[in-house]
Amino acid sequence: MKRVFGAVVLAALVCSGVSVWAQAESFIGTVKAVTGNSVTVERGALTGVFGVDSKTHVGVAGATAKTQEAQAAGKPGITVADVLKVGDQVRVKYTYAAATNKMVVSDITVMTRVTK
């Protein structure tokens, strides 16, 4: 009975598209566009459009100071669009959400900052 139940649960998970073993993937490239809810990164002929939200962490010099300034001014913080610039070379860590067919970013690290 336990084997049958286990097999039914496993079959349900597989058929539903739920990934129990979802792993974070990385993509390195150059930022081509930044909006309030997405970042477009290009590497050669490959282009990735990644979804970002308020939980997305961006590692870049000066981001902590900008966050503190915004909070001191009464704002909740800064957005990804406030710190990423077109031309920055970044490493994007993301997971693919099959249910929504989107690549959701957990962390963006700026490797080389564009100076404009």
C-alpha positions in Angstrom: 0.0 0.0 0.0 2.8 2.4 0.9 4.5 1.7 -2.5 1.3 2.4 -4.4 0.8 5.7 -2.5 4.4 6.8 -3.1 4.1 5.9 -6.8 0.8 7.9 -7.1 2.4 11.0 -5.4 5.5 10.8 -7.6 3.3 10.4 -10.7 1.2 13.4 -9.7 4.3 15.6 -9.2 5.8 14.6 -12.5 2.6 15.2 -14.4 1.9 18.5 -12.7 5.3 20.0 -13.9 6.4 20.7 -10.3 10.1 20.5 -10.0 11.2 19.2 -6.6 14.8 19.4 -7.6 14.8 22.9 -9.1 18.3 24.2 -9.3 19.6 27.7 -9.7 21.3 28.3 -13.1 23.7 31.1 -14.0 23.9 33.3 -17.1 26.8 35.7 -17.7 26.4 38.5 -20.2 25.9 42.2 -20.9 22.7 44.1 -19.8 20.8 45.2 -22.8 17.6 46.5 -21.1 16.3 47.1 -17.6 12.6 47.6 -16.6 10.8 47.5 -13.4 10.0 43.8 -13.6 12.7 42.4 -16.0 16.3 42.5 -17.1 17.5 41.5 -20.6 21.0 40.1 -20.7 22.8 39.1 -23.9 25.8 36.8 -24.4 26.8 36.5 -28.1 23.8 35.2 -30.0 21.9 34.2 -26.8 19.5 36.6 -25.1 17.8 36.0 -21.8 14.9 38.0 -20.4 14.7 37.4 -16.6 11.9 38.4 -14.3 12.9 40.4 -11.2 10.9 41.4 -8.1 11.4 43.0 -4.7 13.2 39.9 -3.5 15.9 40.0 -6.2 19.3 40.8 -4.7 21.8 43.0 -6.7 25.4 43.0 -5.8 27.1 46.1 -7.0 29.3 48.7 -5.4 27.3 51.6 -3.9 23.9 49.7 -3.7 24.0 49.6 0.1 24.5 53.4 0.4 21.7 54.0 -2.2 19.4 51.8 -0.2 20.2 53.6 3.1 19.6 57.0 1.4 16.3 55.9 0.0 15.2 54.5 3.4 16.3 57.7 5.1 14.1 59.6 2.6 11.1 57.5 3.6 11.1 55.2 0.6 11.0 51.4 0.9 14.4 51.0 -0.8 15.7 50.9 -4.4 14.8 48.8 -7.4 16.9 46.7 -9.8 16.4 49.5 -12.4 18.0 52.0 -9.9 21.3 50.2 -9.8 21.7 48.2 -13.0 22.8 50.1 -16.2 22.7 49.1 -19.8 26.2 47.8 -20.7 27.0 46.3 -17.2 28.5 42.8 -17.4 26.5 40.7 -14.9 26.1 37.2 -13.6 22.4 36.3 -13.2 21.4 33.4 -10.9 17.9 32.2 -11.7 15.5 29.4 -11.6 13.1 28.4 -14.3 9.4 28.3 -13.2 7.7 25.9 -15.6 4.2 26.9 -14.3 4.7 30.5 -15.5 7.3 29.8 -18.2 9.6 32.4 -16.7 13.1 32.7 -15.5 13.0 34.2 -12.0 16.2 35.9 -10.7 17.3 35.4 -7.2 20.7 37.2 -7.5 22.4 39.6 -9.9 26.1 40.3 -9.5 27.7 43.2 -11.4 31.1 41.9 -12.6 32.1 44.9 -14.7 30.5 48.3 -14.2 29.9 50.5 -17.2 31.3 54.0 -16.6 29.0 56.6 -18.2 
